[in-house]
């Protein structure tokens, strides 16, 4: 808008990158050949699986289930600029000791092979900036962070010390009133959200409202059911108009579509056994042998 108001019809736009992409781009564009290569996320995951298997194999039935949690804890440790010694000193629970052992093995492997991973990029960029090995841009503007982590704050402070302007993008003023409430359980919470939306619409019929549900993909049906119950109690018996009163912007998982469920059962039947409930689905489905149920039953 500023460029158009200034009478320009074209102009050079600044590069806009996601945070991790910006860090990787700054690291890879450095002239110093001694900088460590960055391990790709998929390779880091394999390395975590190997380290967990080596340090806790006899205690874990499956280390694949805890890899994601280990990676998250490792990222958070670096975001808050904690050393592995500090984490080890604070470890109390069994899971914490598992993480410390695996993280120690992971860190040693990175040092041994001269790698760094994505979680270490921010701190390493700050270190190399201080050594004047990096020069990411003449100026940097960051946007979209609810709260800067200590590692990010340190990096932006280092940018300033090296004469690289760093600033947060302007934010629109918020006029909304915020409040915090607690409920007995998640079902009560979502019913309350539906009732809140109904009350607002009764006063402002033209208003547009949204209820943001974290982790909607985990239980979209139950959350939507509860919000509808609060918004229009008894909607199950009130017709299609009430069923459509709440629009969900998250699609259903592929395995929730009937035809896909049947195809999945058929593939599993070809590969091995099925539970009686799955066999019942195959016997009753209209997607197989629609015109010849007897043949479908024989099959």
C-alpha positions in Angstrom: 0.0 0.0 0.0 2.9 2.4 0.8 4.5 1.7 -2.6 1.3 2.3 -4.5 0.6 5.5 -2.5 4.1 6.6 -3.5 3.2 6.2 -7.2 5.2 3.1 -7.9 3.9 0.3 -10.1 6.6 -2.2 -9.4 9.2 -2.7 -6.7 11.6 -5.2 -5.2 10.0 -7.2 -2.5 11.9 -8.5 0.5 12.4 -12.3 0.9 9.9 -13.7 3.4 10.9 -17.0 5.0 9.7 -19.3 7.7 11.9 -19.2 10.8 13.6 -22.5 10.3 14.1 -21.8 6.6 15.6 -18.4 7.4 18.1 -20.0 9.8 19.0 -22.7 7.4 19.4 -20.2 4.5 21.6 -17.9 6.6 23.8 -20.9 7.7 24.1 -22.4 4.2 25.0 -19.0 2.6 27.9 -18.5 4.9 31.3 -18.2 3.3 33.1 -20.3 5.9 33.5 -23.8 4.8 34.2 -25.0 8.3 30.6 -24.7 9.3 29.0 -28.0 10.3 26.4 -29.5 7.9 22.8 -29.5 9.2 21.2 -32.9 9.7 17.9 -33.2 7.9 14.8 -33.8 10.1 14.2 -37.3 8.7 17.9 -38.3 9.4 17.7 -36.8 12.9 14.6 -38.9 13.6 16.5 -42.1 12.6 19.4 -41.1 14.8 17.0 -40.5 17.7 15.5 -44.0 17.2 19.0 -45.5 17.2 20.1 -43.6 20.4 16.9 -44.5 22.2 17.3 -48.1 21.2 20.9 -48.2 22.4 20.3 -46.5 25.7 16.8 -47.8 26.8 16.2 -50.9 24.6 15.5 -53.2 27.6 13.0 -50.8 29.1 11.0 -49.6 26.1 8.7 -51.9 24.2 8.9 -49.5 21.2 11.2 -46.5 21.0 9.3 -45.2 17.9 6.5 -44.1 20.2 8.7 -41.8 22.2 10.9 -40.4 19.5 8.6 -37.5 18.8 8.6 -36.5 22.5 12.3 -36.7 22.7 12.7 -34.5 19.6 10.3 -32.0 21.2 12.1 -32.0 24.5 15.5 -31.5 22.7 14.1 -28.6 20.7 12.7 -27.0 23.8 16.0 -27.5 25.7 17.8 -25.5 23.0 15.0 -22.9 22.7 15.5 -22.1 26.4 19.3 -22.3 26.2 19.6 -25.1 28.7 22.6 -27.3 28.8 22.3 -31.1 28.9 24.1 -31.0 32.3 21.3 -28.8 33.7 18.6 -31.1 32.3 20.4 -34.1 33.7 20.7 -32.5 37.1 16.9 -31.8 37.2 15.8 -35.2 35.9 13.6 -37.0 38.3 11.1 -39.3 36.5 11.9 -42.4 34.6 11.0 -40.7 31.3 13.4 -37.8 32.1 16.3 -40.2 32.7 15.5 -42.0 29.4 15.6 -38.6 27.6 18.9 -37.6 29.3 20.6 -40.9 28.3 19.3 -40.7 24.7 20.1 -37.0 24.4 23.6 -37.6 25.6 24.1 -40.3 23.0 22.5 -38.1 20.3 24.8 -35.1 21.2 27.9 -37.3 21.2 27.1 -38.7 17.8 26.5 -35.2 16.4 29.9 -34.0 17.8 31.6 -37.2 16.6 30.5 -36.7 13.0 30.6 -32.9 12.9 26.9 -32.3 12.4 24.3 -30.0 14.0 20.6 -30.5 13.8 17.6 -28.1 13.4 17.3 -27.5 17.1 20.9 -26.3 17.4 20.7 -23.9 14.4 19.5 -20.8 16.3 22.3 -20.9 18.9 25.0 -21.8 16.3 23.9 -18.9 14.1 24.3 -16.5 17.0 27.8 -17.9 17.7 28.9 -17.5 14.1 27.4 -14.0 13.9 29.6 -13.1 16.8 32.6 -14.5 15.0 31.5 -12.5 11.9 31.1 -15.6 9.8 27.4 -14.9 9.0 25.8 -11.9 7.4 22.2 -12.8 6.8 20.9 -9.4 5.6 21.2 -5.7 6.1 18.0 -5.8 8.2 15.6 -8.4 9.6 12.0 -8.0 10.6 10.3 -10.9 12.5 6.6 -11.5 12.6 4.1 -14.0 13.9 5.8 -15.0 17.2 3.5 -15.0 20.2 6.5 -15.0 22.5 10.2 -15.0 21.6 12.2 -17.8 23.2 15.5 -17.0 25.0 17.4 -18.5 22.0 15.6 -16.2 19.6 16.1 -13.2 21.9 19.8 -13.9 22.1 20.0 -14.2 18.3 18.2 -10.9 17.6 20.4 -9.2 20.3 23.5 -10.6 18.5 22.2 -9.2 15.2 21.9 -5.8 16.7 25.5 -6.0 18.2 26.8 -6.8 14.7 25.1 -3.7 13.2 22.2 -5.6 11.6 18.9 -3.9 12.3 16.3 -6.3 13.9 12.7 -5.3 14.7 9.3 -6.9 15.2 6.7 -6.2 12.6 3.9 -3.8 13.6 0.9 -5.4 15.1 -2.7 -4.3 14.8 -4.2 -3.0 18.0 -6.5 -5.5 19.6 -9.8 -4.3 20.9 -11.2 -7.7 21.9 -11.9 -8.5 25.6 -10.1 -11.6 26.8 -11.2 -13.8 29.6 -10.3 -17.2 31.0 -12.7 -19.9 32.3 -12.4 -23.4 33.5 -14.8 -26.4 33.0 -15.3 -29.8 34.4 -14.1 -31.6 31.3 -13.5 -31.0 27.6 -17.1 -31.9 26.7 -18.5 -29.2 29.0 -15.9 -26.8 27.6 -17.1 -27.2 24.0 -20.8 -27.1 25.0 -20.1 -23.8 26.7 -18.4 -22.6 23.5 -21.5 -23.4 21.5 -23.7 -21.7 24.1 -21.5 -18.6 24.0 -21.8 -18.4 20.2 -25.6 -18.7 20.4 -25.8 -15.9 23.0 -23.7 -13.6 20.8 -25.8 -14.3 17.7 -29.0 -13.7 19.5 -27.7 -10.1 20.1 -25.9 -9.7 16.8 -27.5 -12.0 14.2 -25.1 -10.7 11.4 -22.0 -11.5 13.4 -19.4 -14.0 12.2 -18.0 -16.2 14.9 -15.3 -18.9 15.1 -14.4 -21.4 17.8 -10.8 -22.5 17.6 -10.3 -26.1 18.7 -6.7 -27.2 19.2 -6.0 -30.8 18.1 -9.3 -30.9 16.2 -7.9 -33.7 14.0 -7.7 -36.0 17.0 -11.4 -36.0 17.8 -13.3 -33.7 15.4 -16.6 -35.6 15.7 -16.8 -35.4 19.5 -15.8 -31.7 19.6 -18.3 -30.8 16.8 -21.0 -32.8 18.5 -20.5 -31.0 21.8 -20.4 -27.5 20.2 -23.6 -28.2 18.4 -25.2 -29.4 21.6 -24.4 -26.1 23.3 -25.4 -24.1 20.2 -28.6 -25.8 19.4 -29.7 -28.3 22.2 -31.5 -31.3 20.7 -30.2 -30.7 17.2 -30.1 -34.4 16.6 -33.9 -34.4 16.3 -34.4 -30.9 14.8 -33.6 -31.6 11.1 -30.9 -30.8 8.7 -31.1 -27.1 9.2 -29.8 -27.5 12.8 -27.2 -30.0 11.8 -25.8 -27.5 9.4 -25.8 -24.7 12.0 -22.1 -25.4 12.9 -19.6 -25.6 10.1 -16.4 -27.5 10.7 -13.5 -26.3 8.6 -11.5 -29.5 9.2 -12.0 -32.4 6.8 -12.6 -36.0 8.0 -9.8 -38.4 8.1 -9.6 -40.6 5.0 -10.2 -43.8 7.1 -13.5 -42.4 8.3 -15.1 -42.5 4.8 -17.3 -45.7 4.4 -15.9 -46.7 1.1 -12.3 -46.3 2.3 -13.1 -48.3 5.5 -14.5 -51.2 3.3 -11.5 -51.1 1.0 -9.2 -51.1 4.1 -11.0 -54.2 5.4 -10.8 -55.9 2.1 -7.0 -55.3 1.9 -6.5 -56.6 5.4 -8.6 -59.7 4.6 -6.3 -60.4 1.6 -3.2 -60.0 3.8 -4.4 -61.8 7.0 -7.3 -62.3 9.4 -10.0 -60.0 10.4 -12.0 -59.4 13.5 -15.6 -60.5 13.4 -16.8 -56.9 13.4 -14.8 -56.2 10.3 -16.1 -59.3 8.6 -19.6 -58.1 9.4 -18.8 -54.8 7.7 -17.8 -56.7 4.5 -20.9 -58.8 4.6 -23.3 -55.9 4.9 -21.6 -53.2 2.8 -23.3 -52.1 -0.4 -19.9 -51.3 -1.9 -19.1 -55.0 -2.6 -21.5 -57.3 -4.5 -24.3 -54.8 -4.5 -26.5 -56.9 -6.8 -25.5 -60.3 -5.5 -25.4 -60.4 -1.6 -25.3 -64.2 -1.6 -22.1 -64.2 -3.6 -20.6 -61.6 -1.3 -21.5 -63.7 1.7 -19.9 -66.8 0.1 -16.7 -64.8 -0.6 
